[in-house]
Amino acid sequence: MNVAPAQTSLRERTFSASLSVPESTSVDLVTQEGHAILLTGQATNIALKKRINVRYGSTDTKLISTNPNSSITKLVDGIVAAGNFFELRAGQEGTQILIDLGAVRLVNHIITRTNISSAKDFRMRGYSLYLGLDSLSMYRVKIVPENDTTVTDDLFNPDTARYVMIQIDKMDRSGDASYSTILGEIQVFGIGYLTGGMYTSTVRDLGMTSNVGRARWWGVFPTGTKAQIQLRTGNSSSVDATWSPWSSEVAMQDSLPEVYENRRFLQYRMTLYTDYLDTPRLDSVEIDYDQLVVAATTSAEISPRSVEILEPAEIRYAITVTFDARSRGIDSLVFLTAIPIVPTDVTLDGAPIAFSRQSTPGRIVIGFGSTITSGSVITAHLKFTPVLLINRIPSQFISKQTPENPQRVDAAIVGGVEGWTIVTTGIPNALIAATTADPNPFTPNGDGLNDISHISFVVTNLLEPKRFRVTVHDITGRAVRRLLEVHTSAKAFVEQDALQFDGRDDDGRMLPPGLYIYQLILDADGVEPAVVTKTITIAY
């Protein structure tokens, strides 16, 4: 019988090509043996896919190309082809093409090409090259008053710059028979480190299925540099469709990357960044994993899978679990969602079990009175009001023996969609919906009965956060209480997320009994603010 250690770590103290995979890019594993640093950029086009803009010398619309194939972004897309170009019509002398490299670099080399190498009539006839740490104070590093080639290749003394600019000084004569300047590509090179590089490890065998813990790393990180880690896990020795996707990049030491658990195989990826001239140096990586798991297998599924948007719904969240000799047992179930859900009951194999509930932003924790070490199905019935087209409610199990390392619950895949996903139907007609105050009237006299009114509502149809505020006014229109002022996207302010009005003004004084007005205002781009106005009564 194998005896599993409670917790161990994968430790990497040397980095080499033999321990990485071909997906590793732009990292140097040779110069400082055993360490990972960024490659230098002498042979790398540091303008590739960077932000680019054009400042026209003339704003006359007749001198601006209407060719549908012409686009300034094509100059940095890495494609050189006849149909891939940016056109400047004759008469646009003084036009400036500005590239943001995204970080300060040592620049010393710029190459440009026309879209057709033999099309000499489309060349830049005269131009100047500029560098700058910002886009307003550029300085010239080279001037070419006369150019006779379709490919320019200019070297100059290296200098620090974030911005590179090409100014068109000379073009063909203006007129009906004149030639445009048509560029196909701009390349910029430097002698410093690249702004980013990625070290991807080979697949590592943890020996048996395990729960991944916290990750940390060590190295030398000068100002303006950093490293971030990503993980993925699976049960096959080579990466396939059953593996988890890469977790989000984690920049904070001792964080818990989100991966499938428990799994036997792991792969990590370290991304190095610099915003200036130095390189970070990666010396070692350590990833904790636990071979004593919370449960042997887990699989979550929600029913029903489809509910009406903005309508209160009740769902069944069932998790099938198994336990083995390495299972510690389940003490808590955590729902990881910003959706305000309310558990109404929990059962184990159909029998009700006692539970406690604790809510914090993004987490609903269900605590069990005793450790669950047997059984097959844990079911929670949840109430909530959906506000989004797709509503995900992932979950975790926690053992009190390892509360710092929860186990992610697997989701059954149904129709290609994770089983903890709810799809809504219907289309909301208003940006603010389902506004109520309960109780109304209410009696804030301190007797413990109806002392607080809960104002519930739903913000809909917003993908980007907008300014939103809720205020209470007296019958003269004077604002007496500001209940909320935030920027929010679609969200249900219901249940535990409902606003609480205790009958006091902004200074904490009790308001006199009577009729009051509460108003919800949501700023929306391009339209009048959405406003909902309702009344609430204070009684004693």
Secondary structure, 3 states (H helix, E strand, C coil): CCCCCCCEEEEECCECHHHECCCCECEECCCCCECEEECECCCCCCCCCCEEEEECCCCCHHHCCCCCCECHHHHHCCCCECCEEEEECCCCCCCEEEEEEEEEEEEEEEEEEECCCCCHHHCCCEEEEEEECCCCCCEEEEEECCCCCCEEEEEEEEEEEEEEEEEEEECCCCCCCCCCEEEEEEEEEECCECCEEEEEECCEEEEEEEEEEEEEEEEECCCCEEEEEEEEEECCCCCCCCCCCCCCCECCCCECCCCCCCEEEEEEEEEEEECCCCCCEEEEEEEEEECCECCCEEEEEEECCEEECCCCEEEEEEEEEECCCCECCEEEEEEECCCCCEEEEEEECCEECCEEEEEECCEEEEEEEEEECCCCEEEEEEEECCCCCEEECCEEEECCCCCCCCEECCECEECCEECCEEEEECCCCCCEEEEEEECCCECCCCCCCCCCEEEEEEECCCCCCEEEEEEEECCCCCEEEEEEEEEECCEEECHHHCEEECCECCCCCECCCEEEEEEEEECCCCCCCEEEEEEEEECC
